[in-house]
Amino acid sequence: MGTLRFELRRDKLNARKMAPISLIYQVSGDRVRIPTNQYTYPCNWSVEDRLAINCKKEDAAFLIGPALYKIPKALILDTEAIKDINRALRAIEDKINDIETVFEKTGIIYTAEMVKAKFNETANKKHRKAEEKGLLYKFIEEYIDLHKGHKKEGSIKIYRTVKQHLLDFESAKRIRVSFETIDTSFFMKFQTYLNFDPKKKLSNSSVAKYLKTIKTIINFAKNEKGIALPKYKGFLIKKEDLPVIALTQEEFNEVVKVDLSKSPSLDRVRDAYVFSSVTGLRFSDMQQLEWDHIQDGAIDLTQIKTATPVFIPLNNIALAILEKNKDHVRPLKLITNQKSNVAIKDVGKEAKIVAMVERIKFRGNERISEMVKKYTLMSMHQGRRNFITFCLQKGMPERELMRFSGHRDFKSISRYVSSTREHQRSLMKKIWDEVDEKETVLKVV
């Protein structure tokens, strides 16, 4: 068996003026020095006992050359910190003894260097394991496992997508993103990567969604798990308010009237789209809709996304759709959201929703615009946009509309009506074409 003792390296002070503790190990006249990765102030070290000790606040000082260094009060080691250091030193001593025991039981004649190599091998494995635990993508996996029983699959899918983007980013940049390294620079580099990497080229709105998801992970780690993020000071995510593309009342009427008798599957998708357009229900709420949710000509349910209760009286169009399905087990005959989004474009094409509209997206500072036929932009969620737009155009107060839609703030819905040309026309007509001729200042000559 060899001998070991701990020594404080006062000649190796770090930036905080703390000295590293080394282990001096000797066997058969062969001696090595082994780092312990433990640090303490010289005044917190007992040369006789070779252990960390408490130091009174008034004595929390030590010489560095001819000068006396006083430890700031906020940095003075407390009793728990001293105990942690000594526990770590005892664990190292026990590990060295275990290594010696293994060598002796196997009959191997060992040297100090062999013991040091075996110790470092074990320590590196523990370090790698601790490093893995501190990696951001590993915590995303943990977060998914923790929340998959409480969050909807659509939400969990976003976290999985973010994890894959992060792994791709690490591979491309040859780095590992850990909680210790996350700072503003990481967010900016990750944002640039998602915007401009040839395999990504994501729009700003998509990037903003993924960055917001990472901020959710970080805040959960910091506030709920107590994980330290020494370099993270927050990051402001900018998101453009893109134009809301909804149908006009005339286009909606064409969708309602188009004959789809030869395609029952498209007819069912059209019914769901129209039902959303006249009730404001999201696709997830149409999926959960049961006959029991419909009482006295109104829908009474709690929204899945926001857990907000809503009460929506039904108009004649909604009641007609329900009448078509009165013998069905559910009020609406639905297929998946993805398949519905494909099919509703075919419905729009049949209804001749072919007006040209500008589709805009941003990638970094680059504005990308293209003119497309409107039916190519139709989706099931557009039904909800139609509902909000129609209600505002017809004069429904925003506060009352929020009761039906489940929105919690005015900003979320106010952008809808301002984006429609019909609303702009009606405002201009009201201001200029409906004034009393006597009040007209300018005359055409």
N, C-alpha and C positions, 0 to 999 in steps of 0.2 A: 504494500500500500504506500502511496506517495503522501507528501505533506502539502498543505495549501494554506495560504493566508491572503487576506484582502488588503489592498494598499490604495491610498488616495493619491492620485497623480496631480499634485498642486502645480506642476509645471505645464499642465495641459488645460488650463481654464478655457471654458467656452465663452460665447458672447454674453451669457447671463452670469459670468464669473463663477460658474459651478465647475467642480473638478470631477473627472471620471474616476470610477472605482475599478481597479484591475484585480484579477486573481493571479497570484503567483503560485504556480504548481510545480512541484519538484518530485522526481522519482529516480532512484539509482544515480544521483548526482547530475541528472539532466533536468534543467529548469526552463519553463516557458511562462510567458505572460499571456493571459486570456482576458479580453475585454468582457465586461459584464453588462454594458449598456445602461448602467446605473450612474447617476450623478448626484452630488450633494455639495453644499458649501463647506469649506474647510473648517469653519467653526461648528459645523454639525457632524464632525467626525472625531471618533475617539481612537487615537493612535494605539493606546494600550489594549482596548477591547476589540479593535478593528471592526467596529460597527458604527452605524449612524446613530447620533444622539440628539436629544432636544437641546436647543440653545435659547436662553432667555432673550427677550426682545432688546433689552438694554446691552446685551453682549453680542448681538448679531452683527459682528464685524470681524475683519481679519486683514492681515497685511498682504499687500501685493507690492513686493519690493519695499521701498521705504514708505509707501503711502498706505493709509488705512482705508479700507473699502467698507462702507456701511451698507448693509443689505436693505433695500426698500421694504417698508412694512408689508406691502402687498405680496412680496416674494418670499417672505420668511417661511421656512418649512414648518408645518404644524405636526402634531403628534401622529396623525394618520399617515402623512407623507413619510415620516421617519419609519413607521411600522412597515409601510409598503416596501421601502428600500431594503430593510433588514429581512423581510420575508423573501424578497427576490434573491438576496445573497444566500440565504439558507437553502433555497430551492436549487441554486447553482451548485452549492456544496454537496447536496444530496445527489444531484445528477452526476457529478464527478465520481462520487463513491459508487454509484450504480454502474458506471462505465468500467471502473476498476474491477468490480465484482464479476461482470460479464467476461472480461479478459481472463481473470484468474480461473473461473469455472471452466473455461474452454482451454485452459493450459497455454494461453498465448503470453509470451514474454513481451511486455509492452513498454513503450518509452513515453516520455512526457509529450512528445510531438504527436504520438498516436492517440493519446487521451484528448489532446487539444483538437485534433482533426475530428474525432468522433463527437466531441461536444459541439463544435461548430456546425457539423452536419445536422445534428438534432436541433440546434438553435435556429439554423436557416430554414428548416422545415416548419418550425413554429412561426417564424417571421413571415414566410410565404403564406401560411394559413391565415395569419392575422391580416396580411396585405390583401388577400382574396376577400376577406370579410369587409374590408374598407373600400373595395371597388364599387363604383356606382352601379354597374350592370348587375352585380351580385345582389345588391340591395333591392334593385327593381324586381329581381326574381323572388326575393323574400317578400316584398310588398305584394306581388301578385298572389303568392301562396296564402298570404294573410287575408287578402280582401276578395279572393275569387268567389267566396261563398256569400258575399254581401253586395258586390257590385255587379251590374249587368255585364253580359258577355261583350257587348259593344265597347264598354268602358275598359274592360280588361284587355281587349284587343289593341286599344291604343297604347297601353303600357308595353305590350309585347312588341308592337311596332317601334316604339321609342327605343326599347332595349336593342333591337336589331340594328337600327340606325346608329346607335352608340357603338356597338361592336364593329360595324363597318367603318365608323370614324376612327376608332382606335387602330384598326388594321391599316387603314390608309395613312394615318399619321404616325404609326408605330409608337403609340403612347398608351398608357393605362390611366384612365380617369378615376381618381379616388376622391373621397371626401376631403382629404388633406390638400388636394391640388385644385379643387374647383374654385374658380374666381371669375371675374368679369371677362378675362381673356378667353377662358374656356367657352363661355356662352357665345362670344363673338366668333371664335374659330368654328364652333359647331354650327352656328347659324350660316356662316359663309360656305361651309362644306355642304350643308343640305341645299342651299340655294344654287351652287355652281358646280358641284362635282358632276362629271359627265353621266354618272349612273344614277344621280338623284334629280337635280334640277327641279326642286320643289318650289312652289309659289310661297310668297310671304305668309299667306294665311295658313297654309299647312305647317310651315316652319314655326309660326307663332303658337299653333296648337301643341306641337311637340315640345317646344321650350317651356310652355306653361305646364305641361305634364311633368317635366323634369323639376320645375320649381315646386310642384306639389310633392314630389318625392323628397326633395331636399328639406322642405318645411316639416314634413312628417318625420324625417330622420332627426332633425334638430329639436323639434318641439315635443315629439312623442317618445323618441328613443334616446334623446340626450346625446346624440352623436355630434362631436365637435367639427365645425367647418371653419378652420382658422383664417382662410383667405376669402371666404364668401361674404360679400357685403351687399348682396341683392343685385338684381338685374331687371331693368325696365324693358318689357316686351312691347314693341310697337305693332299695331295691327291696323291695316287700312280698312275703312268702312267702304266696301265695294257696293255698287248699285244693286238694289234688290230687283230681281227680275220675276215679275208676276204676270199672270194673264190679264188682259183687259176684260171688262164685263162682256163685250161682244165675243171675244175668243172663248171665254168660259162657256157662254151659251152654245157655241158651236160644238164644244166638247160634250156638253149635255145632250145635244140633239143628234149627234152623228150616229148613223145606223151601224151597229156592231152585231146585228143578229146572226151573221154568218161566223162570228168569232166569239163564242161564249167566254173564252178566257180573257180576251181584251175587254169584253163587257164587264166582267167582274173587277178588273183592274180599274176601269173607268169609274165604276161605282165607288170604289174605295177612294179614288182621287177626288171625285166630286163631293163625297161625304166629308172628307177632310177640309175641302174648300168652303163648306157651308157650316162646319162646326168648329174648325180650328184644331182638331185633334191631331197629335203626332201619330206616326205609324205605330209606335210602341203602344200608344193608348188605344188605337183601333184594334191592335192584337189582343189587348186585355179586355176589350169590350164584351160584356155578357148582357143577355136580355134583362138580368136583374138590375143592371146599371141604368135601365131606361124605365122611368116611371112618370106617368102623367104627361107624356109628350116632351120629356126632357132627359138629358143625360146627367147623371150625378155620380161622379167618380173622382178618385185621387190620381193625379198624373204620376206616371212612373218616374220620369226624369227628375222632377223637382219636388215630388211628394206634396204637391199643392192640390187641395180640393177644388174642383170646378163644377159649376152647375150651368148647363147649356140647353136652353129651350130649343126644340127642333123646328125647322121651317118645313114647308111642303116638300122641297126637294129631298131633304134628309128622310122625311117620313115615307116618301115614295120608295126610296131605296130599301128602307127597313121592311116595307110591305112586300117587296120582291123576295125578301129572304125570310118571310115569316115562318116558313116551314123548316128552315135550316136551324141547326143546333146553335149557331152563333149569328149575331146580327149582320156580320159581314163575312163574305167568302174571300179570304186572303191567301196569297202566296207569299213567298219571302220578300223582304224589302228590296233586295238586290234584283230579283227577277221582276218585281213590280216596276222598278226604276227603268228597266230596259223596255218593258211592255208599254209603259205610259208614253214613251216617245213614239211608238207605233200608233197609239191612239191619237196623239197630237198630229201625226202625219195624216191619218185618215180624216181628221177634223180640219185639215188644211190650215194649221197654225204655222204659217210659213213667213210671217213678217221677219225682216232682217233686223237683228239686234246686235249690239256690240258687246262682246264678252271681254272683260278686262281682268288681268291679273298682274301682280308685281313679283319680280324676282330680284331681290336686293333693291337697287335704285332703278332697275330697268322696268319700264311699263310695257306690257305685252297686250296687244289688242287685236281682235279679229272679229269679222262680221259673220254671223251664223244664223241659220233659220231657227226660229224661236222654239219649235217643237223639240230640237236637239237638246235644249236646256231644261226640258220638263222633267220633273222628278216627283216622287211622292211627297217629299217635304215641301215642295212648291205649293201643294194644296193649302198648307197652313199659311204660307205667305199670301196666297190669294185671299184667304179669309180675313186676315188682318188688313190687307190693302182695301178690300171691298168695304169693310166696316168703317174704316177711316174716311174713305171717299164719300160714303153715304151719310157722314156726319156723326157717327157714334163717338161720344167723348172718350178720350184715351183711358181715363180712369175706369169707365164702365167696360171698355174692351179688355182691360187687364183682368177683370173678373172672369171673362170667358177664356182668354188665352192662357192665363196662369203666369204672365210676365210679372216681374217684381219691380221693374223700374221703367220710367217713361222713355229713356234713351233707347231701349231695346226695340220699341215699336214706332218711335217717332220717325225713324229713317225710312219706314215703308212708304208712307203716303207722299213724302217729298220726292221719292224716286220715280213716280209715275207721271207719264206725260199727260194723262187724262186730268190728273189733279192740277198740273201746271196750266193746262188749257182752261179749266174751270175757274181757277184763280184769276187768270188774265181776262177772261170773259166777264167775270163778276166786276172787276175793277174798271175795265175800259168800255165794254159793250153794253152794260146794263145801267150806265149812269144817265141821269136826266140830261137831255140835249141842251137845256138852258145852262147846265153846269159845265158844258164842254168848253174848254179854253181854246183849243186848236181847231181850225176848220180846214177841210180839204179844199184846195183851190186849183 
